[in-house]
Amino acid sequence: WISVPSLLCGFAIWGMWGIITVQMLNLGFPFSQAELFTLTAISGLAGATMRIPASFLIRLAGGRNTIFLTTAMLLAPAIGTGIVLQHKDWPLWTFQLMALWSGVGGGNFASSMSNITTFFPKRLQGTALGINAGLGNLGVTTMQIVIPLVMTMSLFG
């Protein structure tokens, strides 16, 4: 069951740039619309690319280690994005770096699905994979609700 919350976090971090870029436009960041939407593209491409090595990482490092590592790596883009969003005057490359790093969340999907198949017999794998992917994809919906709320209110003063 640890794969489900890990995957939810992965999708949440990976998919957050679609919502953040729209909010950045509304909040007056000094970037053009095209520049901001490259952040979403960078995140998407990074996540798709990260799926390739992540799918092999399960066999090399084991399921528990891989899930822990990829989930722990999500802390950097989560915290880093919070930091860079506080500074409208920072250059675009800092935001691009965070978008690139958030692609780890997309790779998390491949490792999670590879990990799940080892625990269930063939007849139950479809159900297990469906629950894992379905609840994991809930991370995107979670971010679509939470990010606009958090970005438009002052949490820390």
C-alpha positions in Angstrom: 0.0 0.0 0.0 2.9 2.4 0.4 3.1 2.7 -3.4 -0.3 4.4 -3.6 0.5 7.5 -1.5 4.0 7.6 -3.1 2.4 7.7 -6.5 -0.2 10.3 -5.4 2.7 12.5 -4.3 4.5 11.8 -7.6 1.6 12.8 -9.7 0.8 15.8 -7.6 4.4 17.2 -7.9 4.6 16.3 -11.6 1.3 17.8 -12.5 1.5 20.9 -10.4 3.1 23.0 -13.2 -0.1 23.1 -15.3 -1.8 24.9 -12.4 1.1 27.0 -11.2 1.8 28.6 -14.6 -1.8 29.8 -14.9 -1.5 31.3 -11.4 1.8 32.9 -12.2 0.1 34.7 -15.1 -2.6 35.9 -12.8 -0.1 37.0 -10.1 2.0 39.1 -12.5 5.3 37.2 -12.9 7.5 39.0 -15.5 7.5 36.1 -18.0 5.6 35.8 -21.2 2.8 33.3 -21.6 4.9 31.2 -23.9 7.8 31.2 -21.4 5.5 30.1 -18.6 3.9 27.3 -20.5 7.3 25.9 -21.4 7.5 25.0 -17.7 4.5 22.7 -18.1 6.2 21.2 -21.2 9.5 20.7 -19.4 7.8 19.0 -16.6 5.9 16.7 -18.9 8.9 15.8 -21.0 11.1 15.2 -17.9 8.5 12.9 -16.4 8.1 10.9 -19.6 11.9 10.6 -19.9 12.3 9.6 -16.3 9.9 6.7 -16.8 12.6 4.8 -18.8 15.3 4.5 -16.1 12.7 4.3 -13.3 11.2 1.2 -14.7 14.6 -0.6 -14.6 15.5 0.7 -11.2 13.1 -1.7 -9.4 15.1 -4.7 -10.6 18.5 -3.1 -9.8 17.8 -1.6 -6.4 14.6 -3.3 -5.2 11.1 -2.0 -4.9 11.2 -0.6 -1.4 14.5 1.3 -2.0 13.3 2.7 -5.4 10.0 3.9 -4.0 11.7 5.5 -1.1 14.3 7.1 -3.2 11.9 8.5 -5.9 9.5 9.8 -3.3 12.3 11.4 -1.3 13.6 13.1 -4.4 10.2 14.8 -4.8 11.0 16.9 -1.7 13.4 19.0 -3.8 11.0 20.2 -6.4 8.2 20.6 -3.8 10.2 22.8 -1.4 12.2 24.4 -4.2 9.1 25.5 -6.1 7.7 27.1 -2.9 10.9 29.0 -2.5 11.2 30.3 -6.1 7.5 31.3 -6.2 8.3 33.8 -3.4 10.7 35.7 -5.7 9.1 37.2 -8.8 12.5 38.7 -9.8 14.3 35.4 -10.0 15.3 34.3 -13.6 13.3 31.9 -15.6 15.9 29.2 -15.4 15.3 28.7 -11.7 11.6 27.9 -12.5 12.7 25.6 -15.4 15.1 23.7 -13.0 12.2 23.1 -10.6 10.0 21.9 -13.5 12.7 19.6 -14.7 13.2 18.2 -11.3 9.5 17.6 -10.8 9.7 15.1 -13.7 10.8 12.6 -11.1 7.1 12.3 -10.2 6.4 11.0 -13.7 9.2 8.4 -13.4 7.7 7.4 -10.0 4.7 6.0 -12.0 6.8 3.5 -13.9 8.7 2.3 -10.8 5.4 2.0 -8.8 3.7 -0.1 -11.5 6.8 -2.4 -11.8 6.9 -2.8 -8.1 3.2 -3.7 -7.8 3.4 -6.6 -10.3 5.8 -8.5 -8.1 3.4 -8.7 -5.2 0.3 -10.1 -6.8 -0.5 -13.3 -8.8 -1.4 -12.8 -12.5 -5.2 -13.0 -11.8 -5.1 -10.1 -9.3 -2.5 -7.9 -11.0 -5.2 -6.0 -13.0 -7.1 -5.0 -9.9 -4.0 -4.1 -8.0 -2.5 -2.0 -10.9 -5.9 -0.3 -11.4 -6.2 0.7 -7.8 -2.6 1.9 -7.7 -2.9 3.9 -10.9 -6.4 5.2 -10.1 -5.6 6.4 -6.6 -2.2 7.7 -7.7 -3.7 9.8 -10.5 -5.9 11.4 -7.8 -2.7 13.5 -7.1 -3.4 15.6 -10.2 -6.9 16.4 -9.0 -5.6 17.1 -5.5 -3.2 19.7 -6.9 -5.8 21.3 -9.1 -7.8 22.0 -6.0 -5.0 22.8 -3.4 -2.6 24.9 -5.5 -5.0 27.8 -6.3 -6.0 27.9 -2.7 -2.5 28.0 -1.3 -1.1 30.4 -3.9 -3.7 33.0 -3.3 -3.6 33.1 0.5 -0.9 34.0 3.0 0.0 31.0 5.0 3.1 32.3 6.7 2.4 36.0 7.2 
